[in-house]
Amino acid sequence: MIDLYTWTTPNGRKVSILLEELGVPYTSHAINITKGEQNEADFLKISPNNKIPAIVDHETGVNLMESGAIMIYLAEKHDKFLPTDPIARANVMQWLMWQMGGLGPMAGQTHHFVHFNPGNAPYAEERFTTEVKRLYRVLNTQLESRDYICDTYSIADMACWPWVSRYEWQGIDLREYPAVREWYQRLLQREAVQKGYHVPKAMGEIPAG
């Protein structure tokens, strides 16, 4: 059994989608970051950086924070969604790192300035919107000739999809990125993606793209 400590954010959904895809038993625990629950002492013992998501794997005794590390751990443990061939594995890893270092942070800043505080920081709005659009172009180019980011469905797709699911918060029109839109809608049809999106609680209809 795995305990998942999470909230209704793209980073949290990355792990819940993977757990649903793996079909392994887990219990979700809501850490309401809007109320500061990520700063409570019990949670800090699991996630010293006071960020969600985090897991406790009771089978191995492992506690892990950081969504990318959790995804790699789970994929390796269950031998799914991360290739063992060195070249194919490196390809998935580079796109996972692209999400961790690019799409996620830049989209997150865009959420902050464009969605939550519009009009208060024009320079920041322009800077992060411009970068997010560039990243969407990068992803669109990658997906123009394939159904999934690395040809076969992997943790790279599961990591990127929840961030793209907030395209409206980023001021993005997915029709301008047709390959991304087709990929987004393709993953949206997966039952595990739909279930994972609504962890730790249902948040209404998933944006359809």
C-alpha positions as CSV (number, residue, x, y, z in Angstrom):
1,M,0.0,0.0,0.0
2,I,1.2,3.5,-0.9
3,D,0.1,6.7,0.9
4,L,0.0,9.6,-1.4
5,Y,0.0,13.1,0.0
6,T,-1.3,15.5,-2.6
7,W,-3.5,18.4,-3.6
8,T,-5.4,19.5,-6.7
9,T,-2.3,20.8,-8.6
10,P,-0.6,19.6,-11.8
11,N,2.4,18.3,-9.8
12,G,0.0,16.3,-7.6
13,R,-1.9,14.9,-10.5
14,K,1.2,13.6,-12.2
15,V,1.6,11.0,-9.5
16,S,-2.0,10.1,-9.0
17,I,-2.4,9.6,-12.8
18,L,0.7,7.3,-12.7
19,L,-0.7,5.3,-9.7
20,E,-4.0,4.9,-11.5
21,E,-2.2,3.7,-14.7
22,L,-0.1,1.2,-12.7
23,G,-3.2,-0.1,-11.0
24,V,-1.5,-0.3,-7.6
25,P,-3.4,0.2,-4.3
26,Y,-2.9,3.6,-2.7
27,T,-4.6,5.9,-0.3
28,S,-4.7,9.6,-1.0
29,H,-4.3,12.2,1.8
30,A,-5.4,15.7,1.0
31,I,-2.8,18.4,1.9
32,N,-4.6,21.6,1.5
33,I,-1.8,24.0,0.5
34,T,-4.2,27.0,0.5
35,K,-4.5,26.5,4.3
36,G,-0.8,25.9,4.9
37,E,-1.1,22.2,5.7
38,Q,2.1,21.5,3.8
39,N,3.9,23.3,6.7
40,E,2.7,21.0,9.4
41,A,5.2,19.0,11.3
42,D,3.9,15.5,10.4
43,F,4.0,16.3,6.7
44,L,7.5,17.8,7.0
45,K,8.7,14.4,8.2
46,I,7.7,13.0,4.8
47,S,8.4,16.0,2.6
48,P,11.2,18.2,4.1
49,N,10.8,20.7,1.3
50,N,7.1,21.2,2.4
51,K,5.8,20.6,-1.1
52,I,3.3,18.1,-2.5
53,P,3.2,15.4,-3.8
54,A,5.0,13.0,-1.5
55,I,4.6,9.3,-0.9
56,V,5.2,6.6,1.7
57,D,5.6,3.1,0.2
58,H,4.9,0.8,3.1
59,E,6.2,-2.2,1.1
60,T,9.7,-0.8,0.9
61,G,9.7,1.7,3.7
62,V,10.6,4.5,1.3
63,N,9.4,8.1,1.8
64,L,9.8,10.3,-1.3
65,M,9.2,13.9,-2.2
66,E,9.5,15.6,-5.6
67,S,7.1,14.5,-8.3
68,G,9.8,13.6,-10.8
69,A,11.7,11.4,-8.4
70,I,8.4,9.7,-7.3
71,M,7.5,9.0,-10.9
72,I,10.9,7.4,-11.7
73,Y,10.8,5.3,-8.5
74,L,7.3,4.0,-9.2
75,A,8.0,3.3,-12.9
76,E,11.2,1.4,-12.1
77,K,9.6,-0.5,-9.3
78,H,6.7,-1.7,-11.4
79,D,8.7,-1.9,-14.7
80,K,6.2,0.2,-16.6
81,F,6.1,3.5,-18.5
82,L,9.9,3.9,-18.4
83,P,11.9,1.9,-21.0
84,T,14.9,-0.2,-20.0
85,D,16.7,0.3,-23.3
86,P,19.3,3.0,-22.5
87,I,18.5,5.2,-25.5
88,A,14.8,5.0,-25.2
89,R,15.1,5.6,-21.4
90,A,17.3,8.7,-21.9
91,N,14.7,10.1,-24.3
92,V,11.9,9.7,-21.7
93,M,14.1,11.2,-19.0
94,Q,15.0,14.2,-21.1
95,W,11.3,15.1,-21.6
96,L,10.5,14.4,-18.0
97,M,13.3,16.9,-17.1
98,W,12.0,19.3,-19.7
99,Q,8.7,19.3,-17.8
100,M,10.4,19.6,-14.4
101,G,12.7,22.4,-15.4
102,G,10.7,24.2,-18.1
103,L,7.0,23.6,-18.7
104,G,6.1,23.2,-15.0
105,P,7.9,26.2,-13.5
106,M,7.1,28.5,-16.4
107,A,3.4,27.6,-16.5
108,G,3.3,27.9,-12.7
109,Q,4.6,31.5,-12.9
110,T,2.1,32.2,-15.6
111,H,-0.7,31.0,-13.4
112,H,0.5,33.3,-10.6
113,F,0.8,36.5,-12.7
114,V,-1.8,36.0,-15.5
115,H,-4.5,34.0,-13.8
116,F,-4.4,35.1,-10.2
117,N,-3.0,38.6,-10.4
118,P,-3.8,40.0,-13.9
119,G,-2.7,43.6,-14.5
120,N,-0.4,43.9,-11.5
121,A,2.9,43.0,-13.2
122,P,2.8,43.6,-17.0
123,Y,6.5,42.7,-17.4
124,A,6.1,39.4,-15.6
125,E,2.9,38.6,-17.5
126,E,4.6,39.2,-20.8
127,R,7.8,37.4,-19.9
128,F,6.1,34.2,-18.7
129,T,3.4,34.1,-21.3
130,T,6.0,34.4,-24.0
131,E,8.0,31.6,-22.6
132,V,5.0,29.3,-22.1
133,K,4.0,29.8,-25.7
134,R,7.5,28.9,-26.8
135,L,7.3,25.7,-24.7
136,Y,4.0,24.8,-26.3
137,R,5.6,25.2,-29.7
138,V,8.5,22.9,-28.6
139,L,6.0,20.3,-27.5
140,N,3.9,20.7,-30.6
141,T,6.9,20.1,-32.8
142,Q,7.7,17.0,-30.9
143,L,4.2,15.6,-31.2
144,E,3.7,16.4,-34.9
145,S,4.9,13.0,-36.0
146,R,3.9,10.8,-33.0
147,D,1.0,10.0,-30.8
148,Y,3.0,10.3,-27.6
149,I,6.0,12.5,-26.5
150,C,8.5,9.6,-26.8
151,D,6.6,7.4,-29.3
152,T,5.1,5.1,-26.6
153,Y,3.1,6.3,-23.7
154,S,5.4,7.0,-20.7
155,I,5.8,9.0,-17.6
156,A,6.9,11.9,-19.8
157,D,3.3,12.2,-21.0
158,M,1.8,11.8,-17.5
159,A,4.1,14.6,-16.3
160,C,3.3,17.1,-19.0
161,W,-0.4,16.4,-19.4
162,P,-1.6,17.9,-16.1
163,W,0.2,21.2,-16.8
164,V,-1.4,21.4,-20.3
165,S,-4.8,20.7,-18.7
166,R,-4.5,24.2,-17.2
167,Y,-4.1,25.8,-20.7
168,E,-6.9,28.3,-19.9
169,W,-5.0,29.6,-16.9
170,Q,-2.0,30.2,-19.1
171,G,-4.0,32.1,-21.8
172,I,-3.3,29.3,-24.3
173,D,-5.6,28.4,-27.1
174,L,-4.9,24.8,-27.9
175,R,-6.2,25.2,-31.4
176,E,-2.9,27.1,-32.1
177,Y,-1.0,23.9,-31.2
178,P,-2.9,21.2,-33.1
179,A,-0.5,18.3,-32.3
180,V,-0.6,19.2,-28.6
181,R,-4.4,19.4,-28.7
182,E,-4.7,16.0,-30.3
183,W,-2.3,14.5,-27.8
184,Y,-4.1,16.2,-24.9
185,Q,-7.5,14.9,-26.0
186,R,-6.0,11.4,-26.7
187,L,-4.8,11.2,-23.1
188,L,-8.1,12.6,-21.8
189,Q,-9.9,9.5,-23.1
190,R,-7.8,7.3,-20.7
191,E,-9.8,6.2,-17.7
192,A,-6.7,6.4,-15.4
193,V,-6.0,10.0,-16.5
194,Q,-9.6,10.9,-15.7
195,K,-9.5,9.2,-12.3
196,G,-6.0,10.6,-11.4
197,Y,-7.2,14.1,-12.2
198,H,-9.8,14.0,-9.5
199,V,-7.4,13.1,-6.7
200,P,-7.6,13.9,-3.8
201,K,-11.1,15.3,-4.7
202,A,-13.3,16.0,-7.7
203,M,-12.8,19.4,-9.2
204,G,-15.5,19.6,-11.8
205,E,-15.4,18.9,-15.5
206,I,-11.9,18.4,-16.9
207,P,-11.1,21.0,-19.6
208,A,-11.8,19.4,-23.0
209,G,-9.2,21.2,-25.1
